[in-house]
């Protein structure tokens, strides 16, 4: 190894990546044959199916407005509890990876979603509140490590030139939950043009689907079995000798300059989830909410994959891709916040419940669709940005946990505030608009360095190091 480093002009003090980083402008990549069941595409598929069965179905329930309940406020309290606990489980997720590995951490993270759906079922059918809170606790403890593990896998498994497509394909399954949930609810309640709760049958189906997630997770390849077309191995592990040292390393990364600068970007992106779902639950009929879940998932799926393909484009430099996506994604967000501010200010005075046959339905419904599109592309762009910050295999896991932990903290606050009537109806939208404005400049300080001082992958160096390991 030392000879290889010397030949590459490196010293032992250099921070050498142990595995490939996540973007490259080198379009001439050697393609090695791989077994399909060990390929990055296969693993993206397994990752996506688990995403669909766990957080995707969770999103389907919430995209129907307040977990499908007649009023969104109880579910917003439960979701606030879930995300509060996820902050903790995300932060300590790397410690779990150290002891059981990334694959089994991922599988363990899928277990808590079904109890959450069961809590909503018993509340909607029998009026019990306690299982809603218990389900929220179990979901929070497991979902944090699931989010951390799947984020690390999504960043580390794919080849650099397939990163955007991998992210787009993977995140498509999450909105796939909204599409399926909306389609099921439309089929059962298409004649219900009033406010109310969704069908019990829908929630029963959701419970069954979420219970399948751990079994699908077993099919995921561990990092050392993944086969990439660029021939480079995937190394995704935590090497610190003690868990206390690992916690110190995670803390140091959180307070690093680059991560702190993108914290506002993360917060404004994910705060939107509670805002848009509460908006839908307050102002639309049951069948309109189901239609919104169905259509928004479709348009988000399309837009996310378009952005993913653009991120991988080799006709445009990494620097230009990073900056163009920044201006498009964040610029559209600003336009939609202005639109939302105007509408909810009016709705708070008139208290409408829109059905698709009502005048004024199109303006409010269209905003919800664009919000979901914005959430999807904003989310994918976050992964693109953090993928250019992580320097080595251990930082991939750590930054994935910090990304998801920061998301969870923002969503805990968002769902908590949305459980208060005045915040859920108008205040959260005003606040999210402000968060967007605050995030613009610090995020730009990081984005403008991508393709200049960040994201400059040295493929040949990593191949040399990989060959040295093999020898």
Secondary structure by P-SEA (a helix, b strand, c coil): caaaaaaacccccccccccccccccccbbbbbbbcccccaaaaaaaaaaaaaaaaaaaaaaaaacccccccaaaaaaaaaaaaaaaaaaaaaaaaaaacccaaaaaaaaacaaaaaaaaaaaaacccccaaaaaaaaaaaacaaaaaaaaaaaaaccccccaaaaaaaaaacccaaaaaaaaaaaaaccccccccccccaaaaaaaaaaaaaaaaaaaaccccccccccccbbbbbccccccaaaaaaaaaaaaacaaaaaaaaaaaaaacaaaaaaaaaaccccaaaaaaaaaaaaaaaaaaaaaaaaaaacccccaaaaaaaaaaaaaaaaaaaaaaaaaaaaaaaaccccccccccaaaaaaaaaaaaaaaaaaaaaaaaaaaaaacccaaaaaaaaaaaaaaaaaaaaaaaaaaacccccccaaaaaaaaaaaaacaaaaaaaaaccccccccaaaaaaaaaaaaac
